[in-house]
Amino acid sequence: MSLRELALAPDLAFRTKIITVPEWKNATVTLREPSGDAWVKFREFLTPPELGDGEEAPKLTAAQEFIRNKEADTILFVDVLRDEAGERVFSDDDIGTVAEVYGQVHKRLLNVALALGVDQDQAEKK
């Protein structure tokens, strides 16, 4: 492939990591850093609706905040989980289904994918 072809290849535009998930019968999955589109959807989901003058956003209970954060994580998770061929496992239509079962394994996988997007220089500064 030429440099131009490499730069324009959609599957090469993101960092990826292949890992084995013991909890999923040792399935091999590819994790990819989140796309810009997924980040936009994530931020839109977490942004409260605009309020009128003098209105305050309702305070969420701990349970409501947990559910909101889990659903927001799911938006990113369905974007980053790939099969061995690098294809998305879930579509955006699956977000609700995945959110119902989203647990610690999903969270750990998402954290691995998020870490792929951290620039090494930034990580060393922290």
MIDRENZA-491672 format. One record per residue (C-alpha): residue number from 1; residue in three letters; x, y, z. Coordinates in Angstrom, 2 decimals. Layout:
N
 num residu       X       Y       Z
 NUM    ala       X       Y       Z
...
END
This chain:
126
 num residu       X       Y       Z
   1    met    0.00    0.00    0.00
   2    ser    1.15    3.51   -0.73
   3    leu    1.39    6.12    2.00
   4    arg   -1.75    7.75    0.57
   5    glu   -3.66    4.46    0.73
   6    leu   -2.50    3.86    4.30
   7    ala   -3.54    7.36    5.38
   8    leu   -6.97    6.94    3.78
   9    ala   -7.67    3.41    5.07
  10    pro  -10.56    3.72    7.58
  11    asp   -9.45    0.63    9.52
  12    leu   -6.00    2.15   10.08
  13    ala   -7.20    5.51   11.40
  14    phe   -7.45    4.35   15.02
  15    arg   -5.25    2.51   17.48
  16    thr   -6.42   -0.99   18.29
  17    lys   -5.55   -3.71   20.75
  18    ile   -6.39   -7.41   20.54
  19    ile   -7.11   -9.08   23.87
  20    thr   -8.57  -12.29   25.23
  21    val  -11.58  -12.00   27.54
  22    pro  -11.52  -14.92   30.02
  23    glu  -15.06  -14.17   31.24
  24    trp  -16.34  -14.62   27.69
  25    lys  -14.98  -18.17   27.25
  26    asn  -11.59  -16.77   26.24
  27    ala  -13.03  -14.91   23.25
  28    thr  -10.55  -12.79   21.35
  29    val  -11.76   -9.25   20.73
  30    thr  -10.33   -6.17   19.12
  31    leu  -10.73   -2.91   20.99
  32    arg  -10.44    0.36   19.11
  33    glu  -10.16    3.86   20.48
  34    pro  -13.55    5.63   20.27
  35    ser  -14.51    7.47   17.11
  36    gly  -15.26   11.17   17.04
  37    asp  -18.88   10.34   16.26
  38    ala  -19.14    8.20   19.41
  39    trp  -17.66   11.02   21.53
  40    val  -20.23   13.46   20.12
  41    lys  -23.10   11.06   20.96
  42    phe  -21.61   10.49   24.44
  43    arg  -21.38   14.23   25.17
  44    glu  -24.85   14.94   23.76
  45    phe  -26.28   12.20   25.98
  46    leu  -24.66   13.68   29.10
  47    thr  -25.56   17.29   28.30
  48    pro  -28.71   18.30   30.19
  49    pro  -31.50   19.93   28.19
  50    glu  -31.46   23.71   28.02
  51    leu  -33.39   25.33   30.82
  52    gly  -35.45   28.48   30.85
  53    asp  -34.51   31.55   32.83
  54    gly  -34.51   30.85   36.55
  55    glu  -34.88   27.08   36.08
  56    glu  -32.44   24.70   37.69
  57    ala  -31.49   21.27   36.43
  58    pro  -33.08   18.54   38.54
  59    lys  -30.68   16.86   40.96
  60    leu  -30.15   13.21   40.09
  61    thr  -30.30   10.55   42.76
  62    ala  -27.30    8.25   43.09
  63    ala  -29.25    5.53   41.26
  64    gln  -30.23    7.88   38.43
  65    glu  -26.66    9.08   38.07
  66    phe  -25.38    5.49   37.98
  67    ile  -27.88    4.53   35.26
  68    arg  -27.10    7.66   33.24
  69    asn  -23.35    7.01   33.42
  70    lys  -23.80    3.34   32.52
  71    glu  -25.87    4.27   29.47
  72    ala  -23.28    6.88   28.45
  73    asp  -20.49    4.30   28.75
  74    thr  -22.53    1.94   26.58
  75    ile  -22.57    4.52   23.77
  76    leu  -18.78    4.33   23.69
  77    phe  -18.61    0.57   24.29
  78    val  -20.67   -0.37   21.22
  79    asp  -18.31    1.79   19.16
  80    val  -15.04    0.30   20.46
  81    leu  -15.81   -3.43   20.58
  82    arg  -14.71   -5.13   17.36
  83    asp  -14.52   -8.73   16.23
  84    glu  -11.30  -10.42   15.08
  85    ala  -11.79   -8.94   11.60
  86    gly  -12.07   -5.43   13.06
  87    glu  -15.80   -5.09   12.35
  88    arg  -18.20   -3.58   14.89
  89    val  -19.94   -6.21   16.99
  90    phe  -22.88   -3.92   17.83
  91    ser  -24.71   -1.16   16.00
  92    asp  -26.05    1.98   17.65
  93    asp  -29.45    0.24   17.67
  94    asp  -28.01   -2.20   20.25
  95    ile  -27.17    0.45   22.86
  96    gly  -30.30   -0.22   24.95
  97    thr  -29.80   -3.98   24.87
  98    val  -26.14   -3.71   25.86
  99    ala  -26.94   -1.18   28.61
 100    glu  -29.25   -3.73   30.26
 101    val  -26.36   -6.16   30.80
 102    tyr  -23.43   -3.72   30.95
 103    gly  -21.15   -4.77   33.80
 104    gln  -17.59   -4.77   35.06
 105    val  -16.19   -6.81   32.16
 106    his  -17.65   -4.30   29.71
 107    lys  -16.26   -1.43   31.79
 108    arg  -12.76   -2.95   31.86
 109    leu  -12.83   -3.41   28.08
 110    leu  -13.98    0.18   27.59
 111    asn  -11.16    1.40   29.84
 112    val   -8.61   -0.45   27.68
 113    ala  -10.07    1.19   24.56
 114    leu  -10.06    4.63   26.19
 115    ala   -6.41    4.20   27.17
 116    leu   -5.56    3.70   23.49
 117    gly   -6.52    7.31   22.88
 118    val   -4.16    8.69   25.51
 119    asp   -1.04   10.14   23.93
 120    gln    2.11    8.66   25.51
 121    asp    3.51   12.15   26.20
 122    gln    0.30   13.13   28.02
 123    ala    0.36    9.92   30.05
 124    glu    3.95   10.55   31.15
 125    lys    3.06   14.07   32.32
 126    lys    0.35   12.74   34.65
END
